[in-house]
Each structure stands twice: as structure tokens, then as C-alpha cells.
Amino acid sequence: MISYDAGKFGLFFILQLRGSVLPKALRFAVPNAVLAVVCHLFLHSETKVDPDDGASLLLGMGNVSVMWSSYTFVLGFLIVFRNNQAYQRFWQGAVTVSEISGDWFDAISCLF
């Protein structure tokens, strides 16, 4: 058990990192927050025109389809991979149960 020192005002234990879930939570929260800011800046930026040649720089909503297709590809790949692993584990367990029941049947049949 972790003993906490309340300090002079009784609130200093809130700021300590020992025994806290804050470092683990920040490992998940900070990268996702950065990704959210980048997506927000990417989606809400305006299309700008280069003054030299008049060509527009594609920073607007036109690239949403590229981001969406990349996201769905990665998500689909992960779902298929995890389902394949689960299916293999299921069949490994089913085969093992079948082998065990066969071994028990053989052991019982040897007795009689």
C-alpha cells in the first residue's frame, strides 16, 4: 500500500507522480491530442493561392477523402488481423478439447 503525505495544506498528494495513473494516462492522451490538433488544422485550413503562378495549394477539405481512405484501410487491416488471430485461437482450443476428450475415452476404455 502506498502511504501518502498530505503536506501542510492536505493537497500536495494530488501533485505527486508516485502511485499516480497520470503518467500512463498521458502516454495515451498526448499522442491522440496531437493527432486531433493536426486533423483540426488540416481540415479547417483555407485553400491558399500562390501569388507567383496563381496555382492553388490544396490545404482545404479536398484531402479529407485521402485521410478517410487511409484511416479505413488501416482500421480494416487491424480488424482482419485480429479476427484471424481469434479464429486460429478458437480452432486451436477446439482441437485441444477434442484431443483431451479422446484421451479420456481411451483411458476409460482401457479400464473395462
ChimeraX commands (.cxc) that place a marker at each C-alpha (Angstrom):
marker #1 position 0.00,0.00,0.00 radius 0.5
marker #1 position 1.24,3.49,-0.81 radius 0.5
marker #1 position 1.38,5.88,2.10 radius 0.5
marker #1 position 0.55,9.44,1.13 radius 0.5
marker #1 position 1.88,12.52,2.88 radius 0.5
marker #1 position -0.87,15.11,2.87 radius 0.5
marker #1 position 1.54,18.01,3.38 radius 0.5
marker #1 position 0.84,21.31,5.06 radius 0.5
marker #1 position -2.49,22.08,3.36 radius 0.5
marker #1 position -3.56,18.50,2.68 radius 0.5
marker #1 position -3.46,18.84,-1.10 radius 0.5
marker #1 position 0.17,18.13,-2.03 radius 0.5
marker #1 position -0.53,14.44,-2.54 radius 0.5
marker #1 position -2.51,15.37,-5.66 radius 0.5
marker #1 position 0.61,16.61,-7.42 radius 0.5
marker #1 position 2.88,13.62,-6.77 radius 0.5
marker #1 position 3.63,11.13,-9.54 radius 0.5
marker #1 position 4.44,8.11,-7.36 radius 0.5
marker #1 position 1.38,5.86,-7.32 radius 0.5
marker #1 position -0.42,8.02,-9.85 radius 0.5
marker #1 position -2.13,6.93,-13.06 radius 0.5
marker #1 position -1.22,10.24,-14.69 radius 0.5
marker #1 position 1.99,9.08,-16.47 radius 0.5
marker #1 position 0.23,6.08,-18.01 radius 0.5
marker #1 position -2.78,8.17,-19.00 radius 0.5
marker #1 position -0.57,10.81,-20.61 radius 0.5
marker #1 position 1.07,8.14,-22.79 radius 0.5
marker #1 position -2.30,7.60,-24.42 radius 0.5
marker #1 position -3.71,11.12,-24.24 radius 0.5
marker #1 position -0.84,13.23,-25.62 radius 0.5
marker #1 position -0.40,11.45,-29.00 radius 0.5
marker #1 position -4.15,11.44,-29.55 radius 0.5
marker #1 position -4.40,15.13,-28.67 radius 0.5
marker #1 position -1.60,15.95,-31.12 radius 0.5
marker #1 position -3.34,13.91,-33.82 radius 0.5
marker #1 position -6.61,15.74,-33.12 radius 0.5
marker #1 position -4.92,19.14,-33.41 radius 0.5
marker #1 position -3.21,18.16,-36.67 radius 0.5
marker #1 position -6.52,16.90,-38.11 radius 0.5
marker #1 position -8.29,20.06,-36.97 radius 0.5
marker #1 position -5.67,22.29,-38.57 radius 0.5
marker #1 position -5.72,20.21,-41.74 radius 0.5
marker #1 position -9.50,20.22,-42.08 radius 0.5
marker #1 position -10.09,23.86,-41.17 radius 0.5
marker #1 position -7.31,25.46,-43.18 radius 0.5
marker #1 position -8.32,27.51,-46.19 radius 0.5
marker #1 position -7.22,26.96,-49.78 radius 0.5
marker #1 position -4.44,29.41,-50.47 radius 0.5
marker #1 position -3.31,30.72,-53.86 radius 0.5
marker #1 position 0.39,31.06,-54.65 radius 0.5
marker #1 position 0.93,34.67,-55.80 radius 0.5
marker #1 position 3.75,33.75,-58.24 radius 0.5
marker #1 position 1.96,31.34,-60.57 radius 0.5
marker #1 position -1.65,31.51,-59.34 radius 0.5
marker #1 position -1.79,27.80,-58.51 radius 0.5
marker #1 position -3.85,26.86,-55.51 radius 0.5
marker #1 position -2.26,24.95,-52.68 radius 0.5
marker #1 position -4.52,22.10,-51.63 radius 0.5
marker #1 position -4.92,22.63,-47.92 radius 0.5
marker #1 position -8.69,22.64,-47.75 radius 0.5
marker #1 position -11.36,19.98,-47.46 radius 0.5
marker #1 position -10.31,18.24,-50.66 radius 0.5
marker #1 position -7.84,15.97,-48.85 radius 0.5
marker #1 position -10.44,14.55,-46.49 radius 0.5
marker #1 position -11.01,11.60,-48.81 radius 0.5
marker #1 position -7.31,10.73,-48.69 radius 0.5
marker #1 position -7.28,10.83,-44.90 radius 0.5
marker #1 position -10.52,8.84,-44.70 radius 0.5
marker #1 position -9.34,6.14,-47.10 radius 0.5
marker #1 position -6.03,5.80,-45.23 radius 0.5
marker #1 position -7.84,5.54,-41.91 radius 0.5
marker #1 position -10.31,2.94,-43.16 radius 0.5
marker #1 position -7.52,0.88,-44.75 radius 0.5
marker #1 position -5.53,0.74,-41.51 radius 0.5
marker #1 position -8.65,0.05,-39.44 radius 0.5
marker #1 position -9.78,-2.70,-41.82 radius 0.5
marker #1 position -6.33,-4.30,-41.78 radius 0.5
marker #1 position -6.28,-4.33,-37.98 radius 0.5
marker #1 position -9.78,-5.79,-37.74 radius 0.5
marker #1 position -8.98,-8.57,-40.22 radius 0.5
marker #1 position -5.70,-9.37,-38.49 radius 0.5
marker #1 position -7.29,-9.58,-35.04 radius 0.5
marker #1 position -10.22,-11.67,-36.31 radius 0.5
marker #1 position -7.79,-14.06,-37.97 radius 0.5
marker #1 position -5.87,-14.47,-34.71 radius 0.5
marker #1 position -9.09,-15.06,-32.75 radius 0.5
marker #1 position -10.25,-17.64,-35.30 radius 0.5
marker #1 position -6.93,-19.50,-35.07 radius 0.5
marker #1 position -7.05,-19.49,-31.26 radius 0.5
marker #1 position -10.63,-20.79,-31.31 radius 0.5
marker #1 position -9.73,-23.72,-33.57 radius 0.5
marker #1 position -6.60,-24.46,-31.55 radius 0.5
marker #1 position -8.79,-24.69,-28.42 radius 0.5
marker #1 position -11.40,-26.83,-30.21 radius 0.5
marker #1 position -8.73,-29.27,-31.42 radius 0.5
marker #1 position -7.18,-29.44,-27.94 radius 0.5
marker #1 position -10.57,-30.18,-26.33 radius 0.5
marker #1 position -11.19,-32.89,-28.92 radius 0.5
marker #1 position -7.78,-34.46,-28.22 radius 0.5
marker #1 position -8.37,-34.37,-24.47 radius 0.5
marker #1 position -11.81,-35.98,-24.77 radius 0.5
marker #1 position -10.29,-38.69,-26.99 radius 0.5
marker #1 position -7.55,-39.33,-24.44 radius 0.5
marker #1 position -10.13,-39.64,-21.66 radius 0.5
marker #1 position -12.21,-42.02,-23.80 radius 0.5
marker #1 position -9.11,-44.17,-24.42 radius 0.5
marker #1 position -8.22,-44.17,-20.73 radius 0.5
marker #1 position -11.75,-45.21,-19.68 radius 0.5
marker #1 position -11.96,-47.88,-22.38 radius 0.5
marker #1 position -8.71,-49.43,-21.10 radius 0.5
marker #1 position -10.30,-49.91,-17.69 radius 0.5
marker #1 position -13.18,-52.04,-18.95 radius 0.5
marker link #1:1,2 radius 0.2
marker link #1:2,3 radius 0.2
marker link #1:3,4 radius 0.2
marker link #1:4,5 radius 0.2
marker link #1:5,6 radius 0.2
marker link #1:6,7 radius 0.2
marker link #1:7,8 radius 0.2
marker link #1:8,9 radius 0.2
marker link #1:9,10 radius 0.2
marker link #1:10,11 radius 0.2
marker link #1:11,12 radius 0.2
marker link #1:12,13 radius 0.2
marker link #1:13,14 radius 0.2
marker link #1:14,15 radius 0.2
marker link #1:15,16 radius 0.2
marker link #1:16,17 radius 0.2
marker link #1:17,18 radius 0.2
marker link #1:18,19 radius 0.2
marker link #1:19,20 radius 0.2
marker link #1:20,21 radius 0.2
marker link #1:21,22 radius 0.2
marker link #1:22,23 radius 0.2
marker link #1:23,24 radius 0.2
marker link #1:24,25 radius 0.2
marker link #1:25,26 radius 0.2
marker link #1:26,27 radius 0.2
marker link #1:27,28 radius 0.2
marker link #1:28,29 radius 0.2
marker link #1:29,30 radius 0.2
marker link #1:30,31 radius 0.2
marker link #1:31,32 radius 0.2
marker link #1:32,33 radius 0.2
marker link #1:33,34 radius 0.2
marker link #1:34,35 radius 0.2
marker link #1:35,36 radius 0.2
marker link #1:36,37 radius 0.2
marker link #1:37,38 radius 0.2
marker link #1:38,39 radius 0.2
marker link #1:39,40 radius 0.2
marker link #1:40,41 radius 0.2
marker link #1:41,42 radius 0.2
marker link #1:42,43 radius 0.2
marker link #1:43,44 radius 0.2
marker link #1:44,45 radius 0.2
marker link #1:45,46 radius 0.2
marker link #1:46,47 radius 0.2
marker link #1:47,48 radius 0.2
marker link #1:48,49 radius 0.2
marker link #1:49,50 radius 0.2
marker link #1:50,51 radius 0.2
marker link #1:51,52 radius 0.2
marker link #1:52,53 radius 0.2
marker link #1:53,54 radius 0.2
marker link #1:54,55 radius 0.2
marker link #1:55,56 radius 0.2
marker link #1:56,57 radius 0.2
marker link #1:57,58 radius 0.2
marker link #1:58,59 radius 0.2
marker link #1:59,60 radius 0.2
marker link #1:60,61 radius 0.2
marker link #1:61,62 radius 0.2
marker link #1:62,63 radius 0.2
marker link #1:63,64 radius 0.2
marker link #1:64,65 radius 0.2
marker link #1:65,66 radius 0.2
marker link #1:66,67 radius 0.2
marker link #1:67,68 radius 0.2
marker link #1:68,69 radius 0.2
marker link #1:69,70 radius 0.2
marker link #1:70,71 radius 0.2
marker link #1:71,72 radius 0.2
marker link #1:72,73 radius 0.2
marker link #1:73,74 radius 0.2
marker link #1:74,75 radius 0.2
marker link #1:75,76 radius 0.2
marker link #1:76,77 radius 0.2
marker link #1:77,78 radius 0.2
marker link #1:78,79 radius 0.2
marker link #1:79,80 radius 0.2
marker link #1:80,81 radius 0.2
marker link #1:81,82 radius 0.2
marker link #1:82,83 radius 0.2
marker link #1:83,84 radius 0.2
marker link #1:84,85 radius 0.2
marker link #1:85,86 radius 0.2
marker link #1:86,87 radius 0.2
marker link #1:87,88 radius 0.2
marker link #1:88,89 radius 0.2
marker link #1:89,90 radius 0.2
marker link #1:90,91 radius 0.2
marker link #1:91,92 radius 0.2
marker link #1:92,93 radius 0.2
marker link #1:93,94 radius 0.2
marker link #1:94,95 radius 0.2
marker link #1:95,96 radius 0.2
marker link #1:96,97 radius 0.2
marker link #1:97,98 radius 0.2
marker link #1:98,99 radius 0.2
marker link #1:99,100 radius 0.2
marker link #1:100,101 radius 0.2
marker link #1:101,102 radius 0.2
marker link #1:102,103 radius 0.2
marker link #1:103,104 radius 0.2
marker link #1:104,105 radius 0.2
marker link #1:105,106 radius 0.2
marker link #1:106,107 radius 0.2
marker link #1:107,108 radius 0.2
marker link #1:108,109 radius 0.2
marker link #1:109,110 radius 0.2
marker link #1:110,111 radius 0.2
marker link #1:111,112 radius 0.2
view
